[in-house]
Every structure is written in structure tokens, then in C-alpha cells.
Amino acid sequence: MKLMCLVLAGLVVMSVMAIGCGPTAHSRYREMTYRRVNDTDWLGAQDDVDALILLSERPSHLSQWYNN
């Protein structure tokens, strides 16, 4: 009886390990979404820096080159 319980426990452990080993379609989708969010955040940060640089070079109404 003990041997049968050990064999059954071993089969349960092996089946649980076999089910969780391979990547699923959902995990690949999450990885793709995570990568896309990181890429978009990085591009957004670059755009923010570019906008800040352009704002500092832009003539304002206080500058001597402002046309009335």
C-alpha cells in the first residue's frame, strides 16, 4: 500500500512538473506586451527630451527676434 501511494505521489509530482514546464501562449503574449510597453516608454522619454530641447531653442515673446 505504501509503495502504491509513493508511485501515485511520484506520478502526481511528474505530471505537475510536466504541465508547468513549457511556455504557454499567454506567457508569450505577456512578454510581447511587456516588451512593447518598454519600447513605447523609451520612445516617449526620448520624445520628451527632444521636446524639452526644442522648447529651450524656441524664440519666445521675450526674445529680441520676436516679430510683432
N, C-alpha and C positions, 0 to 999 in steps of 0.2 A: 504494500500500500504506500509506504514511504517512497519507494522507487517510482511508482506511478505519479505521485504528487511532484517529485523532483523533475520528472520528464515533462509533465504538464507545465510546471513553472518555467522550465527551460524553453518550451515552445512559446509560451506567452511572452517571455523576455525577447526571444528572437523575432517574433512577429512584430512586437512594438518597435524594436530597433530597425527592422526592415521597412516599416511604414514611414518612419520619420527620417530616413537617410537621404532620399532623393529630393532635389529641389522641385517645388510644385510650380504650377503656372502662376499662382497668386504671389509667391515669393519673387518670381522673376518680374512680375508686374510692379511689385513694391520697389524692387531695386531700380527698375527703369524710371518709376515716378520719382524716387529719391534722387537719382542722377539728374533728371530733368529739372527738378526744383533747385538743386545746387547750381546747375549751369545757368538757370534763369536768374538766381540770386547774384551770381558772379557778374553776369552781364548787366544787371541792374546797378550793381556797385560801380562798375566801370562807367555806365551812363551818368550816374550821379557825380562822379569825379569830373567827367567831361563837362557836364553842365556847370559845375562849380568853377572850372577853369574858364569856360566861355563867359560866365557872368562877371568874372573879375576883369576880363578883357573888353567888356562891352561898355561903350561910352554911355554915361548917364546924363541926366539933365544938369548935373553939377560940373560936367567937364567942359573944357574950353572949345571942344569940337561939336558941341550940341547945336543943331540948327533950329532956329526959332520958327 
